[in-house]
Amino acid sequence: MLGTATALAALSLGNPLHAQEGAATGTGTVQEPGGASPDGMEIAPPEGEADDLSEREEELDLPPPRPEFNAAGDRQIAFESDILSYSSDNETVTAEGNVLLQSGDRSVRADQVTWNSTTGKILATGNVRFVDENGNQLFTESVELTDEFEAGEMEDLLLALRQGGRLAAERGVREEDGTVALTRAAYSACEVETPQGCPKEPSWRITAERVTYDPSDSRVRFSNAYLELFGARILPLPGLSIRTDGGPVSGFLVPDLRVSESNGVEVSGSYYVRLAENKDLTTSAYLYTEAKPMVSAQFRHLTDKGAYQVTGYATHSRRITDFETLDPQGKSDFRGYVFANGKFQFDPQWSLTGSIRRATDKTFLRRYDISRDDRLRSTVELERIDDNSYFSLAGWATQTLRLNQDQGQVPVALPALDYRLNLDDPVFGGKVQLQANSLAIMRSEGQDTQRAFARAQWDMKRITGMGQVITLTGLLRGDVYHSDDNALTDTVIYRGNPGWETRGVALGAVDVEWPFVGEMLGGTQVFTPRVQFVATPPIRNLDIPNEDARAIDLEDSNLFALNRFPGYDRIEDGARVTYGFDWELRRPGWDIKTTVGQSYRLDQDRDILPNGTGLSEKVSDIVGRTEVRYRNFVSLVHRYRLDKDSLDVRRNEIDATIGSSSTYAELGYVRLNRNITTVEDLQDREELRAAARVAFANYWSVFGSGVFNLTDREEDPTLSSDGFQPIRTRLGVAYNDDCLEMGLTWRRDYVSSGDAQRGDTFQVYFSLKNLGFR
């Protein structure tokens, strides 16, 4: 009380003329940052000032908040207004016109503020906006302020929370403990205006007879609360509370409902526990009509060095282990899945990243619709990165979920070491990079391989006076390999020789690009022909085991690569010339790019390149890529490989999207027609993916998608398909506005996988902004 009286007396009695002079010159008012009021009506600025509050904040040099307390511990209140008057009869000070009271991070704006020096009461009336220390804004027509500059009794109030929600009430009273009790209140996170400025009814709101707002812990607690959806009361919400600062709150989450062929009707519910500011726990339970219950939990923790999370599922249900007969009875056993990952940054250079994914059996994830991955990879990697070097010490293990693949043939890599260093000083005008690499691969029932190599690469790039970009490259590398149990690898060309093997690699390359720029069709085009020459002495490739370079195929991405194998174990030797061009046209809204190229081998064919990869003969197949983009409305990417003799399409990939974010269609198509029958990694296939969404009415949309296997017996003799086999289709309807998302989805799986049966799945989903319901 003493602090309030002192501050007001100093401003009103000490020098009232100064306040009047300030109002006369227009310097007596400073606008509080904020924006528009929650009902969509902008706070009118004084005449002559900018209409947009954000513009005014940028133009005005706002003073920093004054200290809340003076040296004696009394609260200080800064006071500004257009007109200030004092009544000696009533002993009141009245401020009118753009009144601003400010104490620390708190502020009050009003048309009029009256302070009674006898009772100590401060009454603010007319377009009152009170901003607390958390950034929440309170709008009302009248509020009584306490001597601690807290909002007291108020009517017809509207509280705009910092996280974006709005809380309205007929009446509010501040209790003795500092909490604000609201009666007949309603809360919603929905906007009350459309982007065009038209009024909009909120799609949902929470109504309650009583709401308690506690500024000390930034919590709003509801009593006798109900959820109203499109004006209809549908669900009681006992114990509901939210945070005004946008932080999470412990409590139950809205249940999920699903119906599937494998598990029947599924109802799941979760409980969220906020353990601390930097960690939380979510536990879930799943009930099924056709399976035993399941539980899960997720723990998340943010530390000063990084973050990690651990998720686990557990149940006791039927488990199939014999995938040849697929016995429908199976056996009842413990089943589960664990997934953990995290990253820690120890300093600007050193970091540790890791993940663990492990399931008890091959069909658990698919049976309970947790994931459709066909393999689970666990990794750990220690990295150091600075301006000139990179160091990595890593390891990984993979669990196969493919029904007919033996886990004993799946490799474990530990350790995998990689170090690279870019020399600071140029060598013969070029840049030098040094690399050391080591890898050990182990299999419980297969071939084991250890590898180490050292590499030095020199690159020099120059631009001639005529605009050609010339790149010279030189590379030296020495390898050491050791392997055993090589005969356990089914594909002969991957085995290599058992025991120790060494290999030396030398490579030289010249790459020339010559861009031409000109105008075309009202835009700018760039035509860049390119020629590359690469030479490598003969290399004993087949003596070396092939662990990481099996998926070889000529395409636009590796056409001009020094080594067109994807890994280190195989190197394309001999001499070759690669030629092609890039062309790009840019005009307003449009961007068209095309790449076409081919290579010619100057010596005999290489036996390490399987027939059908496009690289096995002297003249390679023709590869290309075309991209067409129109603003954010059209996107088309076409990648292809044409047979050099017949121009038959050996590889055809199309990815197309047309439409906006609300209405669109997507198409993905891939066909590999390579006729490779000797290598199991490179089989032909044909697949179609399609998806579409159509918006209708306001906020409603229908959507659908499908994946179809178009591979026939001619392309893959192991299949029984006639060339059209649906894999998965999905249809649904959804509602999505600024604060509500809900929908119904139907999905059909056409292929059974163990106890994950083919059939239909229906799911209902529901999400409310700011309430953590999903």
N, C-alpha and C positions, 0 to 999 in steps of 0.2 A: 504493500500500500504506500509506504513511504517513497519507494522508487517511482511509482506512478505519479504521485503528487509532485514530487520534485521535478520530474521531467516536464509535466504540463505547466507547472508554475513558472519554470524557467522560460518556457516559450511564450506563455500568455501574459504574465505579469512583468517579466524581466524586460522584454522589448517587443511589445505587440506591434509597434510601428514597422519593425523589420519584417515581420510576417506579411503585413499589408503591402509593403514595398515589393516583396518578392512576388506576391500575387499580381501586382500591377505590371510587373515586367515579364511575367510568364515564367519565372524561374522557381516558383513556389511549388511546382508539381513535377514529380518524377514518376513515370509509369512503371508498375511492377511487371516483370516478365510473366507471361501466362498464355495469352491466346484468346480463343473464343470460349464463352460459357457453354456448359454442357447442353443447354437447350438449343444450341445452334445460333443464338443471337450474339453477335460480336459486341464487345464492350466498347461503347462509343468513345472515341478519343476527343479531347478538347479541340475546338475549332482551330484549324490552321495546322494541326499536326497530321502526321501520316495516318491513313486509314488502317493500314496493316500493322498489327502489333509487332510482327517479326521485323518489319522494316524499321520500326521505331527503336527496337532494341539495338539494331545495328547502328542507327544514326546517333543515338544518345549515349553519352559516356556515363553509364550508371555508376553511382558511388558504391563502394563495397558496403556490406551490412555493418552497422555500427555495433560495438560491443554490447552484449545483452546486459551485462552488469557493470557497475562502477566499482571503484576501489573498495567501497564500503559494503559491497555485496548486494546493493539495491538494483533492481531491474531498471534499465534505461530505455526510454521510448522516444524515437525520433518522430517529429510531428510536422506535417506540411498540409496546407490548404490554401484555397483562394481567399476566403474571408474568415477572420477570427474575431469573435466578440466576447465580452465579459459582462456578466450581470452581477452587480454587487448586491442586489436585493436577494437573488436566489443562490448567490455564490456558485454560479455555473459558468463554465467556459464552453462556448459553442463554436465549432468549426464547420464551415459550409463550403461546398464546391470542391470536387476532386480531393477529398480528404484522404490522406495517407498516414497511417500509423505503422511504424516499423521498429522491431526489436529483434536483433539477430537475424535469423532466417524466417521469422514470422512477420506477417504484414496484414493490415486491414485497409481496405478501400471502401468508401461509402460516400453517399451524398452529404450526410451530416453526422457529426459525432458530438455528443454532449457529455461533459465531465462535471459531476457534482462534487465540489471540493469538500462538502460537509459529510456526505455519505460515502464518497470514494467511488461511486458507480460510474461506469462509462457505457453509454448507450450509442450504438451505431445503427443508423436507419437509412433506407433507400439504396437499392442496388449494392448490397453489402457483399464483398468478396473477402473471405478470410483465408490466408495461406499459412499452413502450419510448417513446422521444421522439416517434415517429410515430403513436402511438395504437394500435399493434397489440398484442394481448393474447395471451400465451403461457400455456397451462394445462398443468400436469404434476404428477406426484406428488413429484418430487425434482429439484432443480436446484442446481448448484454455481456460486456467484457469484465472479467475478474481482475483483481489487482495484480495477478500474475500474468496478465495479458493472455488469458485463456478465454475461449468462447463459452459463454454461460447459457442462459435460456434463449431459445430461438424458435421461430415458427416458419412453416412452409420452406423448409431448407432443402438444398440440393448439394450433395457432397461429391465432388469430382475427384476420384482417386488417381494417384500418380500412375498406377498400372493401367488405367484406361476405363475402368468401370465407373458407374454412377449410382449413388445411393440417395434416394429421395425419401422424405418423411414429413408428416404433418406437424410434428413438434419434436423438439430436442431439448434435453435438460442435462447440464453437467452435474454429475454426482460429486460427493465430497472426496472420493478417491481419485478424481480426475477423469473418470470415464464419462462418455456422453451416451445417454440413454435416449433412443429414438423410438417413437411409437408410430404404429401403422406405416411401416417402411417398406420400400421396394428397391431391389438391386438388379442391375443388368449391365452387361458389358457391351451391349449392342449400341451402335450409332443411332442417333435420333434424326439424322438427316441423310439423304442420299448424296452421292458425289455431286449431283446437280443442284443441291440445296433444297430439295423438296422434303417435307416432313415424312418421317418413316416410323411406323410402329415397331418396337422391338419384338423380335421373334420369340424371345423368352425373357423371363424375369423371375426373381425370387421374391416372394412376398412373406412378410413376417409381422406378427403383432408387436414384437419388441426386438430391437437390435441394439447391441452394446458396442460402442466404438471406443477402444482403448489406445490412445496415441502412444503410450509408453512402450507397448510391444507391437504396435502397428497391426492390430488384429480387430476384425469386425466379426462379432458372434451373433448368430441368428437364433431366436427362440420361436418355436411353432412355425417353422418355415415350410413353404411349399414351392415346388417348381411349376410355373405356368408356361405352357408352350402354345404359341399363337392364341393367347387369351384363355386357354383352357387349363384348369388346375389338374395336373396329372400325377404328381409324385410328392409325398412328404419327404423332407430332408432333415431328419433329426440330427442335432449336433453339428450343423453346418457352420463353418467359419472360414474366413478368407483373410489374407494379408493385404494391407493397403499399399505396401511397397512392392508388390508383385512376387514376393517370395512364396515358396510352397508351404503347405499346412498339412499336418498329419490327418488322415481320415480315410474313409472308404471311397473307392472309385466306382463309377457306374458299371454294372455288370455287362458282359458281352453274351450274346445269344447266337448259337450256330447249330445247324443241323447237317450231318455228314453221313455218308454211307458206311464209313468205318466205325464211327463212334456213336451214331444216333444223335439224340438231342444233347447239346453241350451248353451248360451255363457256367460261366466263370466270373469270379469276383476278386478284387484286389484291395489290399489295405496298404496305404502309403504311410511310412514313418520318417519324419524328418529328425534324424539323430543329432545333427548339429548344422551349423551354417555351411559346412563343407562336405557333408556325407548324409546319405539317406538309404532307406531300405524299403523295398516293395515286395510283399508276399502275396501270392495268388493261389487260389484253389479252383479246380476244374471238376465238374460233375458231369458224368455221361450216362446215358441209358443203355449203351451197348459196350461199355468198358468200365474198368475200375477207376476210381478217382485218381487225380494227379495233382501235385503241388509244385510250385515254383517260387523262386526268390531271386531278387536282384539287389546287389549292394553296390553303391557308387561312392567313390571317395576322391575328393580333390585335395591334393597336398600342395605344399609350397614348391615342390619340384615337378609335379605333374599330376596325372589322374589315372585311375584304373576302375574297372567294374568287373563284377563276378556275377554270372547268371547260371542258375541250375534248375533242372526239371527232374522229378522223380515220380515213379509209379510202380505198381506191381501188376503186370498184365501179361496176356498171351504174347509169346515171343516165338517167331519162326526162325529156325536155324538151318534147315535143309532146303536150299533154294532151288534144288532140282525138281523135287516133287511138290514143293510148296504145300505141305500138309496144313490144312486150314485149322487144325486143332492146336498145333504148336505146343508150347509149354508155358506155364505161368512162372514168371521170374521177375526179378528187379530189373527195371528199365529206366534209363535216364540220359541226361545230356548236360554237359557243363561247357560254358563259354566264358572266357575271361580275356580281357585285353587291357592294355594301358601303355602310356608313354611317359617317360621322365626325362626332363631336361636339366642336367646337373650344372651346366654352365653354357655359355654361348656356343661352345664347340661340341661337348660330349652329350650324348643322349642314349637312352635305352628304350627300346620298343619290343613288346612281346604280346603274344596271343596264344590261347589254348582253346582248342575245340575238340571235344571227344564225346562220342555216343556209345552206349552199351551194345548196340546192334545196328544193323544196316538199314532198318526200316522205321526206327523210332521217330526220327524227325519228320518223315513223310506221313506216317500214320497219324500223328497229332498235329500236322500242318504247321510245324515250327519253321522248317526250311526245306527247300527242294534241291539243295546242293547234293552232288553225287560224290563229293569228297570233302573231308574236313582237314584243314591245314593248321598246324600249330607252329609258331615261329618265335624266335628270340633274336634280337639284333642289337649289338652295341656299335654306335657310330660316332665318328669324330669328323667334323667338317670345318674347314677354315678356307681362307681365300685361295690357297694354292694346293690343298691336299684333301684327300678323302680316305677314311679308314673304316672298314666294316668287319666285324666278327659276328657271324650269324650261324644259325642252325634251324632246321625245320624238319617236321615229321608230318606225314599225311595218312589219314585213315580213309580207306576207300569205302564208299557206300554202294558201289556197283554190285549187283547181286551175284554175278558170275566171275568177279575178279578176286584173286587170292591176295589176302593181305600180306602174305610172305613175300610177294613180288614187288610190293610198294616200297620205294627207297626211303631211307632216313639220311639226311645230310647233316653232318656235324664233324668237324667245324667247316664253315665256309668263310674263307678269309679273302678280303680284297683291299688293296692299298694302291692309291694313285697319287702321283705328284706332278704338278706342272712347274717346270723350271722357270725361275724368274727371268733369267737372261736369255735372249734369243740365241739360237745356234744356227749359223749360216743364214741368218735372216728369218728363221722360222721358229715356231713354238715346239717344245719337246714335252711329251708326257711319258712318265715312267709308271709301270704297273706291275704289281706282284699279286698272284692269285693262287689260292689253294682250296681244294675241295675233297672231302671224304664222303663217299656214299656207301651205305650198308643196307643189306637186305637179309632178313632172317631165313629166307628160302630162295635166294637168288644171287646174282652176281654182285660182288663188291668191287668198288673202284676208288682209287685215290689219285689225285691229280695236283700238280703244281706247275706254274709257269711264270716267267718274267718277260715283260714286253717293254719296248721303247718305240715310240712313234713320233715322227717329225712331220709337221705341217707348215707350209708357207703359202700364204694367199697374197696375190697381187692383182691390181687392176691396171690394165694397160691404158695407153692414151686413147685407144679406139673403144674403150668400154668393156673389153673382155675381162671376165673374172677367172683367173687361172690359179688353181690349187695344186701344189706339188706335195706328195705324201711318200714317206719312207717308213717301213716298219720292220723290226727285228723281234723275233720271239723264240724262246726255248722252252720246251715242255718235257716233263717227266711224268710217266703214268705207271701205275701198278694195279693189277686186277687179278681176281681169282674166281673160281666157279663160273667161268665164262660160258660154259655149255648150258647153263640153266637159262640163258637168254634165248628166247624162241627165234627171234629174227637174226639171221646169220650176220648181216652187214652191220649190226649193232654190237657184236660181241668184242671184236678186237682180239689180240693175242694175250693169253694169260702171262702173268709175271710182269717183269719190268720192261718198259718201252720208253724210248726217247724220241723227240722230234724237234727239228729246227724249221723255222718259218722266216722267209724274207719276202717282202712285198714292196713294189714300187707302183705309184699311180700318178697320172696327170688328168686333171679335170678342168674342162674349159666351158664356161657359160658366157653367152653374149646376148644381153637383153636389149630389145628394141622397143621404144616407147612411142606411141602415136595416138591420134584421135580416131574414134570409130563410133558411129551410131549415137552421137551426142555424149560419148563418154571417153574414157582413157583405156587403151589396150596396151598390154605388155607381152611381147612375144620373145621367148628365151630358148633358143636352140642350145643343146648341151651334148658334149662328147666327152667320154671318159675312157682312158686306157689303163688297164690293170695287168700287172705281170707278177707271177709267183712261180718259182721253180717247183718241179714235181715234189709232192709230199706223200709220205706213207700214211695216208688217212686210214685205210682199213686195218692197219695194225693197232690202231688206237680204239679203245671202247668208246661208243657214242652214247652218252647219257643225256646231253642237253641240246643236241642239234638235230633232232629227228624230224621235226615238222617243217621240212623244206618245201617251198613252193614259190615260184616267181610271181611277184605282184608289184604294184607301183611303189609300195613303201620300201622295198629292198632292191629295186632295179639298179640304183647307182651305189649300193653299199659295197664296201671293199670286200666283205665276205657275206655272201647271201644266205649262208646258214645262220640260224638264229642264235646258236651258242658258241662255245669255244672248242668243242671236241672235233668238229669237222671244219676244214678250211678249203674253199674253192681255189684250186691251184690252176696253173696254166696261164695263158695270155688271152685277153679278150678285149673287145671294144664294145662299149655301150653307148647308144645314141638315142636321142629323143628330144622332146621340146615341152616347155610349159607355156600355156597361153592364158591370159587373164583379161577380162573386160569388166571395167567398173563404170557404172553410170548411176545417176541418182536412184537409190532404192535397189539396184541390181548388182549382183556380183557373180560372175561366171568364170570358172577355172577349169582347165583341161590339162592333163598330163598324158603323154603317149611315149612309149619307148620300146627298145629291143636291144639285144646284145648279139655279138658275133664272136665265136671262139676261134682263135688263130691257130690252135693246135688240135690234137685228136680229142675225141670225146672222153669224158671223165666217168669212170665206173662208179663213183660214189654218188652220182646223181641219178635217182630212179627215173625210169621212163614215166612220162605223164606229168612231171613237175614243171615242164616248160623249159628246162635247162639242160636236158640230157644230150642234145645234138649241137652241132656247130652253130646253127642259127636258132636262137631262142624263139619262143612264142612272143606275141605282141601283147603288152599289158598297158592298161590305161586307167584313168580316173577322171570323172567329170563331176563338178559341183555346180549347182545352180541355186542361188538364194535370192529371194525377193523380200526385203525388209525382214520382219519377223513372221511373215505369213506363209512363205513357201520355202522349203528346203529339200533338195534332191541331191543324193550322192550315188553315183553309179561307178562301180569298180568291175573290171572285166579282164579276162585273158583270152586271146584269140589264137587258135592253132595257126602256126606259121605257113602251113601248106594249104589247108582247106578253109581257113578262117572260121572253123567251128568254134563255138563259145565253150571254152574249157572251165572258165570261172566266171560267174555272173552274180554280182551282189548289188542289190538296190535297197536304199533306205530313203523313204520319202515321207514328208510331213507337209500338210497343207491345213491352214486354218489359224484361228486365234487360240488364246489360252482356254477359252470356254467352249468353243466348237472347233473340232479338228478331226483329221483322219491321218493315220499313220500306217505305213506299209513297209515291211521288211521281207526281202526275198534273197535266198542264197542257193546257188546250184554249182556244185563241183563235179565236173564231167571230165575227170582226168584219166580214167581207165587205168588206175594203179591197183594191181591185184597182188603184188608181192610184199607190200609193206602195210601192216595193219593200222599204222598211225595215219595213213593217208587215204582212207577209203572215200569213195564218192558219196555225196548226200545232196538232198534237195529239201528245202524247208521254206515255209511261208508263215510270216507273222503279220497280223493285222489288228488294228485297234481304232476306235472312233468314239467321240463324245459329241453330243448335240445338246446345246442349251435351249431351253424353252421356258416360257413364262418368265417370272422373276426368280432367279437363283436356282431353278430346277434344271436337271440335265439327265439324259439317259446315256449309257455307255456300254461298250462291249469290246471284247478282244478274243483272239484265238491263235493257237499255234498248231500248224498242220505239217506232218511229215509227208513230203511228196516223193520220197525215194522209192523206186520200184525194184523188182528183183533183178532187172537188167543192170541197174546201177550198183546194187549190193545183193549178191546171191544169198546172203545169210538171212535176208528179210522175207517175210511172207506177205508183205503189203502189196496191194495192187496199184500203188502210186498215189493214194490219198488216204492218209490215216490221221484223223484228228488226235492231237495230244491233249489239249486243254482248251476249253472255251469258257467265256465269262460274259454275263449280262447283268446290268444293274440300273438302278435309278437313285439319284442323289439330290440332296438339297444342301446348298453351301452359300451362306452369306457372311457378313463380317464377324459374326459371333456364334454361329451355329453350323454344325456339319452333321448330317445324318444320311443314311441310305440303306438300301437293301441290295444284296449281291447274290447272284446265283452263279455257281461254277460247276462245270462237269469235267472230271478226269476220265480219260478213255483208256488208260493203261494202268493195270494193277502192278504194285511193287511190293511183293511179300504180303504182309497183313495190311498194307495201305491199299484198300480196295478201290477199284474204279467205281465211279458213281457221281451223284449230285451232292453239292454242298451249298447250304444257304446261310447267309450271315447278315445280321442286323448290326449296324454301328451307329454311334451317337457321340457327339463331342460338343462341349460348351466352352467357349473362350473364358479364360481366367479361373475356371473352377477345376481344372485338371481332371476332367472326366474321361480323358482319353490320352 
